[in-house]
Amino acid sequence: MPSPGDIQSSAPRMRGMFTRIAGMYDRLNRAQSLGLDVLWRKHALACLARVAPSPHRILDLATGTADLALAAARRFPSARVTGMDLTPAMLEVGRRKVEEAGLADRIALEEGNACALACPDGSFDAVVCAFGFRNFPDRAAALREVARALAPDGHLLVLELFRPRFRILAAATAAWMACVARVFAGSAREDYAYLRASIGETCTVAEFGHLASAAGLTAVQRKFFFPACSCLLFRRNMVK
């Protein structure tokens, strides 16, 4: 398990990488997923809505350029959404998108670390995270922080490219991402090589479930979105 020092030292590296790719991040996401990432977010939020029809306070971890924060604000019109990310350059892109969408009064984007959330206990009714957990240096610490930040009976929604159980699927995913990076990433190919490798090095869905359970979160639902994305929904235990 990473030490606090490892977590702090990894932050500048991650911030530097995402600063370099901020301007092309949305374009590459659409290319790598063939546009399916937009549908994955929509379907994931629909899963959350079935168990939490009207969360008023939502935290979007690793919000990046705010795609999920924007989708959450549209799905839950009464909610106020806080998007948190390590990288100011990504947040700046996100703020422009929020302004263009006319949602600046309901979406606040701020810099922050998922492994050390700067918020009181029970601050949010729901925490959502798309394609961020595999980049956290200590997923167990981030899950403990999520459980602390959630109100009793609050929910965590995770959309992620977890490590596939079958090697052939892992190899196919890596090959496709490498192909897209060669065409679109230009000078940022090395950064996208890291992101591609992170899928093979992250945990499986089952392993993530064990970490969430240890943090005080109970699995509610698990869905697989073709061809490689998993949607996991957890509820914070009333007694931890």
C-alpha positions as CSV (number, residue, x, y, z in Angstrom):
1,M,0.0,0.0,0.0
2,P,1.4,3.4,-0.9
3,S,2.6,5.6,2.0
4,P,1.4,9.2,2.6
5,G,4.7,10.3,1.1
6,D,4.1,8.1,-2.0
7,I,0.7,9.7,-2.5
8,Q,2.0,13.2,-2.2
9,S,4.9,12.6,-4.5
10,S,2.6,11.1,-7.2
11,A,0.4,14.1,-7.3
12,P,2.8,16.4,-9.2
13,R,3.5,13.6,-11.8
14,M,-0.2,13.0,-12.4
15,R,-0.8,16.8,-12.5
16,G,1.9,17.2,-15.1
17,M,0.7,14.4,-17.3
18,F,-2.9,15.6,-17.3
19,T,-1.8,19.2,-17.9
20,R,0.0,18.1,-21.1
21,I,-3.1,16.3,-22.4
22,A,-5.9,18.6,-21.2
23,G,-6.5,20.3,-24.6
24,M,-6.9,17.0,-26.4
25,Y,-8.5,14.9,-23.6
26,D,-12.1,15.1,-24.7
27,R,-11.2,14.4,-28.3
28,L,-9.2,11.3,-27.5
29,N,-11.8,10.0,-25.1
30,R,-14.4,10.1,-27.8
31,A,-12.1,8.5,-30.3
32,Q,-11.0,5.7,-27.9
33,S,-14.5,4.8,-27.0
34,L,-16.1,5.5,-30.4
35,G,-18.3,8.0,-28.6
36,L,-19.6,5.4,-26.2
37,D,-18.2,7.1,-23.1
38,V,-21.1,9.7,-23.4
39,L,-23.7,6.9,-23.3
40,W,-21.8,5.1,-20.5
41,R,-22.1,8.2,-18.3
42,K,-25.8,8.6,-19.2
43,H,-26.6,5.0,-18.4
44,A,-24.5,5.1,-15.2
45,L,-26.4,8.1,-13.9
46,A,-29.7,6.4,-14.7
47,C,-28.6,3.5,-12.4
48,L,-27.9,6.0,-9.6
49,A,-31.3,7.7,-10.2
50,R,-33.1,4.5,-9.6
51,V,-31.8,4.2,-6.0
52,A,-31.3,8.0,-5.3
53,P,-33.9,9.9,-7.4
54,S,-33.0,13.4,-6.1
55,P,-29.6,13.8,-4.5
56,H,-29.1,17.4,-3.6
57,R,-25.3,17.4,-3.1
58,I,-23.1,15.5,-5.5
59,L,-19.3,15.2,-5.6
60,D,-17.6,14.3,-8.9
61,L,-14.2,12.9,-8.1
62,A,-11.5,13.2,-10.8
63,T,-13.9,15.4,-12.7
64,G,-11.3,16.3,-15.4
65,T,-13.0,18.4,-18.0
66,A,-16.4,18.1,-16.2
67,D,-18.2,15.7,-18.5
68,L,-19.7,13.7,-15.7
69,A,-20.4,16.8,-13.6
70,L,-22.3,18.3,-16.5
71,A,-24.3,15.1,-17.1
72,A,-25.1,14.8,-13.4
73,A,-26.4,18.4,-13.2
74,R,-28.6,17.7,-16.2
75,R,-29.9,14.4,-14.8
76,F,-30.6,15.8,-11.3
77,P,-31.9,19.4,-11.8
78,S,-32.2,20.1,-8.1
79,A,-28.6,19.1,-7.3
80,R,-25.6,21.2,-6.7
81,V,-22.5,19.5,-8.1
82,T,-18.9,19.9,-6.9
83,G,-16.3,18.7,-9.4
84,M,-12.8,18.0,-7.9
85,D,-9.6,17.3,-9.7
86,L,-5.8,17.6,-9.2
87,T,-5.1,19.4,-12.4
88,P,-5.9,23.1,-12.9
89,A,-5.5,22.8,-16.7
90,M,-8.3,20.2,-16.9
91,L,-10.5,22.2,-14.6
92,E,-10.0,25.3,-16.8
93,V,-11.3,23.3,-19.8
94,G,-14.2,22.1,-17.6
95,R,-15.1,25.6,-16.5
96,R,-15.4,26.8,-20.0
97,K,-17.8,23.9,-20.8
98,V,-19.8,24.7,-17.6
99,E,-20.1,28.3,-18.6
100,E,-21.2,27.4,-22.2
101,A,-23.8,25.1,-20.8
102,G,-25.2,27.8,-18.5
103,L,-24.7,25.7,-15.4
104,A,-22.1,27.8,-13.5
105,D,-24.7,28.5,-10.8
106,R,-25.0,24.8,-10.0
107,I,-21.6,23.3,-10.8
108,A,-18.5,24.4,-8.9
109,L,-15.1,23.0,-10.0
110,E,-12.2,23.0,-7.5
111,E,-8.7,21.6,-7.1
112,G,-8.4,18.7,-4.7
113,N,-7.0,15.2,-3.9
114,A,-9.3,12.2,-3.7
115,C,-7.2,10.6,-1.1
116,A,-7.5,13.6,1.3
117,L,-10.9,15.3,0.7
118,A,-11.2,18.8,2.1
119,C,-14.8,18.5,3.3
120,P,-16.6,17.7,6.5
121,D,-18.0,14.3,7.2
122,G,-21.4,13.6,5.5
123,S,-21.1,16.5,3.0
124,F,-22.6,14.7,0.0
125,D,-25.6,12.6,-0.9
126,A,-23.8,11.0,-3.8
127,V,-20.2,10.7,-5.0
128,V,-19.6,9.9,-8.6
129,C,-16.3,9.1,-10.4
130,A,-15.7,8.2,-14.1
131,F,-12.4,6.8,-15.2
132,G,-10.5,8.2,-12.2
133,F,-10.1,5.4,-9.6
134,R,-7.4,3.6,-11.6
135,N,-5.2,6.7,-11.4
136,F,-5.5,7.2,-7.7
137,P,-2.3,6.2,-5.9
138,D,-4.2,4.6,-3.0
139,R,-7.7,3.4,-4.0
140,A,-8.3,2.1,-0.5
141,A,-7.6,5.6,1.0
142,A,-9.8,7.2,-1.6
143,L,-12.7,4.9,-0.8
144,R,-12.4,5.6,2.9
145,E,-12.5,9.3,2.2
146,V,-15.6,8.7,0.0
147,A,-17.3,6.8,2.8
148,R,-16.5,9.6,5.2
149,A,-17.7,12.3,2.9
150,L,-21.0,10.5,2.2
151,A,-24.1,11.2,4.2
152,P,-25.6,8.1,5.9
153,D,-27.2,6.0,3.2
154,G,-25.5,8.0,0.5
155,H,-24.3,6.4,-2.7
156,L,-21.0,6.0,-4.7
157,L,-21.2,5.5,-8.4
158,V,-18.0,4.3,-10.2
159,L,-17.6,4.1,-14.0
160,E,-14.3,2.5,-14.8
161,L,-12.1,0.5,-17.2
162,F,-11.1,-2.1,-14.6
163,R,-8.6,-4.8,-15.4
164,P,-10.4,-7.4,-17.5
165,R,-10.6,-11.0,-16.2
166,F,-9.8,-12.3,-19.7
167,R,-6.4,-11.6,-21.2
168,I,-7.7,-11.5,-24.8
169,L,-10.1,-8.6,-23.8
170,A,-7.2,-6.8,-22.0
171,A,-5.0,-7.2,-25.1
172,A,-7.7,-6.0,-27.5
173,T,-8.4,-2.9,-25.4
174,A,-4.7,-2.0,-25.1
175,A,-4.2,-2.5,-28.9
176,W,-7.2,-0.3,-29.7
177,M,-6.0,2.5,-27.4
178,A,-2.5,2.3,-28.8
179,C,-3.9,2.7,-32.3
180,V,-6.0,5.7,-31.4
181,A,-3.1,7.3,-29.6
182,R,-0.8,6.9,-32.6
183,V,-3.4,8.8,-34.7
184,F,-4.5,11.5,-32.3
185,A,-2.1,11.9,-29.4
186,G,0.9,13.5,-31.2
187,S,3.5,14.6,-28.7
188,A,1.5,13.2,-25.8
189,R,1.8,9.6,-26.9
190,E,3.9,8.7,-23.9
191,D,1.2,10.0,-21.5
192,Y,-1.4,8.0,-23.3
193,A,0.9,5.0,-23.1
194,Y,0.7,5.3,-19.3
195,L,-3.1,5.6,-19.4
196,R,-3.3,2.5,-21.6
197,A,-1.0,0.6,-19.2
198,S,-3.0,1.7,-16.2
199,I,-5.9,-0.5,-17.3
200,G,-3.7,-3.6,-17.1
201,E,-2.2,-2.6,-13.8
202,T,-5.4,-1.6,-11.9
203,C,-7.6,-3.9,-9.9
204,T,-10.4,-6.1,-11.1
205,V,-14.1,-5.4,-10.4
206,A,-14.0,-8.1,-7.6
207,E,-10.9,-6.6,-6.0
208,F,-12.4,-3.1,-6.1
209,G,-15.5,-4.5,-4.4
210,H,-13.5,-5.9,-1.6
211,L,-11.8,-2.5,-1.1
212,A,-15.1,-0.7,-1.1
213,S,-16.5,-3.2,1.5
214,A,-13.6,-2.7,3.8
215,A,-14.2,1.1,3.6
216,G,-17.8,0.7,4.8
217,L,-19.6,0.6,1.4
218,T,-22.1,-2.0,0.4
219,A,-22.5,-3.1,-3.2
220,V,-25.9,-2.3,-4.7
221,Q,-25.5,-2.9,-8.4
222,R,-23.0,-3.9,-11.0
223,K,-23.4,-3.5,-14.7
224,F,-21.1,-4.1,-17.7
225,F,-21.3,-1.6,-20.6
226,F,-19.9,-3.1,-23.9
227,P,-17.1,-3.4,-24.8
228,A,-15.0,-2.7,-21.7
229,C,-16.6,-0.5,-19.1
230,S,-18.0,-1.4,-15.7
231,C,-20.5,0.5,-13.7
232,L,-20.5,-0.1,-9.9
233,L,-23.0,1.3,-7.4
234,F,-22.4,1.3,-3.6
235,R,-24.3,2.5,-0.6
236,R,-22.6,3.8,2.5
237,N,-23.3,1.6,5.5
238,M,-25.4,3.2,8.2
239,V,-23.0,1.9,10.9
240,K,-19.3,1.7,10.0
